[in-house]
Amino acid sequence: MDLCSERMDLCSERMDLCSERMDLCSGRMDLCSGRMDLCSGRMDLCSGRMDLCSGRMDLCSEQT
């Protein structure tokens, strides 16, 4: 239970960090169109990680 809680907190922090990076990427996109593809790839990667975190949280919830 405690381990699950810690993992969920860690996942939550990672999601917040991903969110901040996505916001930063959005700002960069406005600034530099040449980096849009790179930023887009990073955002997709972040999105995938967030989905993975979400799945882990659901799994944690089921175990409690």
C-alpha positions in Angstrom: 0.0 0.0 0.0 2.7 2.5 1.0 4.8 1.5 -1.9 1.9 2.0 -4.2 1.3 5.4 -2.7 4.9 6.4 -3.3 4.7 5.2 -6.9 1.5 7.1 -7.5 3.2 10.3 -6.1 6.2 9.7 -8.3 4.0 9.2 -11.3 2.1 12.4 -10.5 5.3 14.3 -10.2 6.4 13.0 -13.6 3.1 13.9 -15.2 3.5 17.5 -13.8 7.1 17.6 -15.2 5.8 16.3 -18.6 3.1 19.0 -18.6 5.7 21.7 -17.9 7.9 20.4 -20.7 4.9 20.4 -23.1 4.2 24.0 -22.2 7.8 24.9 -22.8 7.7 23.1 -26.1 4.6 25.0 -27.1 6.5 28.3 -26.4 9.5 27.1 -28.4 7.2 26.1 -31.3 6.0 29.7 -31.6 9.6 30.9 -31.5 11.2 28.4 -33.9 9.3 26.6 -36.6 12.3 24.4 -37.4 12.2 22.7 -34.1 8.5 21.9 -34.3 9.0 18.3 -35.5 11.5 17.6 -32.6 9.1 19.1 -30.1 6.2 17.2 -31.5 8.1 14.0 -31.1 8.9 14.8 -27.5 5.3 15.7 -26.8 4.2 12.3 -28.2 6.8 10.6 -25.9 5.5 12.5 -22.9 2.0 11.6 -23.8 3.0 7.9 -24.0 4.7 8.2 -20.6 1.6 9.8 -19.1 -0.6 7.0 -20.4 1.8 4.5 -18.9 1.7 6.3 -15.6 -2.1 6.4 -15.7 -2.2 2.6 -16.3 0.1 2.0 -13.4 -2.1 4.2 -11.1 -5.2 2.2 -12.2 -3.3 -1.0 -11.4 -2.3 0.4 -8.0 -5.9 1.3 -7.2 -7.1 -2.2 -8.0 -4.5 -3.7 -5.6 -5.7 -1.7 -2.6 
